[in-house]
Amino acid sequence: MEAPRRMNMGQAVSAPGQITGLQRLLRAGLLGLGMSGLVTGVWGGLLRVGWVLSMPVSHANWITYHGPLMVCGFLGTLIGLERAVGLRLWWTYGAPLLVGVGGVLTAAGVMGWLPRACVTAGSAVFVGVTIRILCLQRTPANVVQLLGACSWLVGNVGWMLDRPLAHVVPAWMGFLLLIIAGERLELMRFQRPVGWANPALTGLVVWLGLGLVLEGLQAWGRGLVLGGALVGFAGWLLRFDLAWRTLRAVGLPRYMAVCLLSGYGWLLVSGGWLAIGWPQTAGVAYDGMLHAFFVGFVFAMIFAHAPVIFPAVLGVPVVFHPVLYGWWGLLQGTLALRLLGDGTGWAAGRAWGAAGNGIAMAGFLITMLTLWVREVWRRRRDGRGHSG
């Protein structure tokens, strides 16, 4: 049986021209569902930190569900689409479709069980997708990613059952952390193995799982367990990741390595902050911990892999330009400003840092789109020149 063709951290599996126009259109539509979660989530996040922006809608879901829009509506749809493209099985597209629709319904102001049920159903399909991948490739990396998918499903069930978002967020963090760690573990096969890397990761997965399920612990105890797990994962990634080798390369590989390593640094910050301040489920300290993880760590992964994953999904050329470092640098600097504001109670620093985060994300995506359009136009022009 053929193994799934996956887009693992820098490996494109769908070269331009390998998909039909209809496939590209359908995938772009699913990607658009995810992007709606990003736009509305960022907009709501800016309103939460005090920016006075016009609201195109009359409801408050963009503000209230800023987190679910970003984590499920955007990231969940994007990850589900990436896996579906890699497996090339029609039913796997149910994951990004259901999650994306749930995100759009939330952004549109639909209340009640329907949006959450769509997201939960989509995450259940995603668990099935990861099981399928594990059946095709029985590797420790795919086991880790299956556990991440299960963590997402558990968190979404909690959200559907009206559990407080602060109780759901750790499961969502576990989802993203385990998906990323599993991907990086899979790439370790391209370098000389270190004997204790797999046992160390196994121990960290168990440690994280205990922190997620043992809610009976005292708040400070659970914070130490979860925060310590994040610190441990950061240490594992910094010690074993392939990025240290590609850092010596040039062009896109080096850019990806820089993004990855910076993300692991923010994961370390998030874990330390979580261990110290876990009892807090709202306020600026909680905000700092969350954004060190979701913006510093997770968006570093997006900045690193978007030049490869989006082309593979849409069948467009892989492009890179050093200007991307500028948006990465802006994200780092403004996130540091935001966390400084969170840590010191400096509201203006927090607000301007959040605005800078949004500008960095928007600028990065617009730049990538511009580079792709320019490259496609150049190839078509060169093709006409050769044919003439």
N, C-alpha and C positions, 0 to 999 in steps of 0.2 A: 504494500500500500504506500502511496506517495505521501511523504511528509509534508506538513503545511509549509507554504512559502511565506515566511514571516519577515517583517521589516524590523529587524532587531538592531536598534541603536546604530544606525549608520549603514545598514544594508538595504538597498532598494530592491524590491522584487518585481515591480511593474515598470518596466522601461517605457518611455514614450512610444506610442504606437501599438502597444499590446492590448489596449482596451478600445472598445467601440465608442462612438459618440454618445450613444444612449447610456452606456455604462458610466461614462464620464459625467453625464448630466445627472444621473441618479445619485452618484456618489457626491457630486457637488451639492445636490439638494440636501443630503444627509449632513454634509459638512456645514451647510447653511443653518440647519437646525441647531447644531452645536455652537456656531458663531453667534446665534441670537442669544444663547445663554451667556456667552462671554460679554457681549455688548450690554445687555440689560443688567447682568451681574455687576460689571464695573460701574455702570451708571448708578445703580443702587448703592454700591460701596462708597462712591463719592458723596452721595447725599448723606450717608451715615456719618461721615467724618465732618460734615458741616458745610459742604459746598452748596450754594444755592443755584440749582439747575432747574430748568423747566422740565416738567414731567409730561411726556407725550400720552400718558395714561392717567386715569382717574383713581386707580387703586394703589396700594402701598406694597404690592408683592415684590417689586424690584428691591425695596429696602428690607422688608421683612425676611425675604428668602434669598438675599444676596449670596449666602453660602451655598445652598442647594443649586442655585442657578449656575454658579461657577463650577462646583464639584461634579454635580450630576449632569446638568444641562449642557455644559461645555466639555469638561474633561471626560466624563463618562461616555458621551456620544463620540468624542474623538477616539478614545481608546477602543471602544466597541467597533467603530468603523475600521480602524487599522487592523484589528483581528479578522474582521469579516473579509476584507480585501485579501489578507494573507491566506485564508482558508479556501476562498472561492466556492463557498457553499451558500445557496440562496437563503436558507433559514437563519444563517448567522447574522444577516442584516437586520433581523428582528431586534437585536440588542440596541444598535444605535437608533433605529427607527422609533422604538417604544420610548427609550430614554429621551431622545430628542423631542418627541411629541410631548412627553411629560414636562420637559423644560419650557417648551413654547406655551403650553397651557398655563403653567405657573406664571410665566411672564405676561400672559394675556389677562391675568387676574382671576382665572378660574379657581374657586375655592373648593374645599372638601376633599374627598378621597380620590377623585379621578386622576389628577396629575400625579399624585404619589403612587397610585396603583400602576400607572404606566411606567414610571421610573422603576418601581420594584419589579414589575414583570420583565422589563428590559434587562435588569441586572440578573434576574433568574436565567434568562436566555444566555447572558454572558457567562454565567457559571457553566451552562451546558457547552458553550464554545470552548472554555478552558479545559473542560473534561475531554472534549473531542481532541484538542491539541495534545493533551497528556496521553490519550490512547495512541496517537500517532507517534509521539516522541516521549517515551517514558524517561524523563530526565529530572533531576532535583530542581532545576530551574523552573520547569513547568509545574511541579508540585507547589513551589512557593507562589507562583502566580495564581494557581487555583485557590490557594488559601486567601490570597488577596481578593479574588473575585467573591469568595464566600463572605469575607469581611464587609465588602460593599453591600451585598445582599442583606446581611444582618442589619447593617446600619439603615438601609432603606426600609426594611420591615419596621424597624423602630420608628422611623419618621412617619410611615403610613399609620402607625398606631398612636400617633400624637405624642411620642416621647419628646422631651425638650431637646432642642437641637444640640445643646451642649453635651448631652449624653450620647448623641448620634455621631458627632464629629470624630471622636477617637476611632470609630469603626471606619469612617471614610478615610481618615489618615492612614489606617492600616491597609486599606485597599490600595492606595497610591504607592505607599512605601513598599509593599510586597510586590506589586507589579514591577516597579522600577528595579528593586533588588533582584528579582528573578531574571529580568532582562540582562542586567549586568553580569549575573552569574552565568548565564548562557554564553555570553561573549568571552568568558574566561577560558573557554576551550581553545581560543586562539593564542594563548600564551602558556608558558610552562606552568603546570599546576603546582600549587602550594598545598601541602598535605593537610593542613588544619583549616583551610578556608571553608570547606563544606561543613565540617563539624561546628565551626564557629557560627556560621550562618544558621545552622539548625538550632543551636542554642538560643540565638537571638530571636528566631521565629517563635520558639516556645515561650521565651521571656515576654515578647510582645503579646502573644496570645493570652498569657496569664493576666497581663495588665488590662486587656480588653474585656475579659470575661469575669474577673474577680471584682465586681462592683461592691461587694461587701467590705472591701478594705477601707480603712480610714482614708479620707481624701488625700492626706499628705502621703500615705503609703502607696496609693494607686498612682499618684503623680510621680513618685520616685521610680516606680516600676516602669510606667510608660515613658517618662522622660529618659530614664536610663536606657531603655530599649532603643529610643531614637539616637541617643549618643552612641550606643553600641553599633547600630547600623551605619552611622556616619563614619565611625572608626573603621569598620569593615570595608566600606566602599573606598575610603581614602587609602587603605592599605593594599587592597587587592585589585582595584579597578584598572582596566586597560587604558584608561585615559592618561595615565602617567607615561605610557609609551607613545601614544599619539600626540602628546604635548610637544614632542620633539619634531613632529612633522610640520608641514606648511599647509596653508589654505584651509579648506573645510575641516579636515581631521583635527587640526590644531584648534580651530575655533570651537569645535564640539567639545574638545577636551577642556578648554578653558571654562566653558559654560558648565560642564559636568562638575568639575572640581569646585567651582564657586558654589554650586548647589549643595554639595556635600558639606561645605562650610556652614551654610545657612541651616542645614539639617542639624548640625552640631549645636548651633545657637538655639534652635527651636527646642531640642531635647533638653538642654540645660534650663531654658526658661520654663518649660513644662514641669520639670522636676521641682523647681523652686516655687512656682505659683499655681499648681494644679487646683487647689480648692476654689480658685476664682473662675467663674463660668461666664463672666461678662466684664466689661471695663477695659481700660487701656492695656493692662498687663496681659490679659487674655488675648486682646487684639494683636499685641506684639508677637506672642507665641504662635498664633495661627498664621499670621502673614509671613513670619520667618519660614514656616513650613510650606504654605501653599504658594506664596509668591517667590520667596528665596530659593526653595528647593524644587518645587514642582515646575514652576515656570522656567527655571534654569534648564530643566530637562526639555521643555517645549522649545525654548530658544535653540537648544543644541540640535534637536532632531527634526524640527520643522523643515529645514532645507532638504531633508531626505524623505520624510514621511509624506508630506503633502504632495510632492511630485509622484511618489509611488501610488498614492490614492487616486490622483487625478490624471496620471499618465502624462505629466508635463516634465520638461527637463529639470535635472538637478542643477541648481545655480548657487553660487556663493560670491559675495563681495565683502571686502573688509569693512564696509560701512556698517555691517551688522554688529561689529564690535561696539560701535557707538551706542546702539540701542541696548545692548547687554550692559554696557557701562552705566547708562542712565538708569536702568533697572536697579543695578547694585547700589548706586549712590542714593537714589531716592528711597529705596527700601531702608538703607541705613538711616536716612533722615527720618523716615516714618517711625522706625523702632526707637530712635533717640527721643522722638516726641512721645511715644508710648511710655518709655522708661522714665522720663522726667516730668511727665504731665504737660509738656509743651504742645498745646493744641495746634498752633500754627505749623510747627514742624511735622506733626502727624498729618495734617490736612494737605500741605504742600508735597509731602512725601507720597501720599496716596495719589495725588494728581499726577506726579511724576511717574509713578508706576503705570497708571493708565495711559499716559502719553507714550511711554516706552513700549507697551504692548501694542498700541495702535500703530506707532511708527514702525515697529518691527514687521507687523503683518502687511502694512502698506508697502514697505520696502520690498518684502518678499514677492508680493503681487507684481510690483513694478519690474523686478528682475525677471520673473517668469514671462511676463508679457513681452519684454524686450528680447529675451532669448528666443521665444517662439517666433516673433517677428523676424529676428535675424536669420533663423534657420529657414524660414519660408522664403525670405529674400534670397539667401544663398542658393536655395533649391531652384528658384526661378532663374537665377543667373546661370547655374549649371545646365538647366534644361534648354536655355536659349543658346 
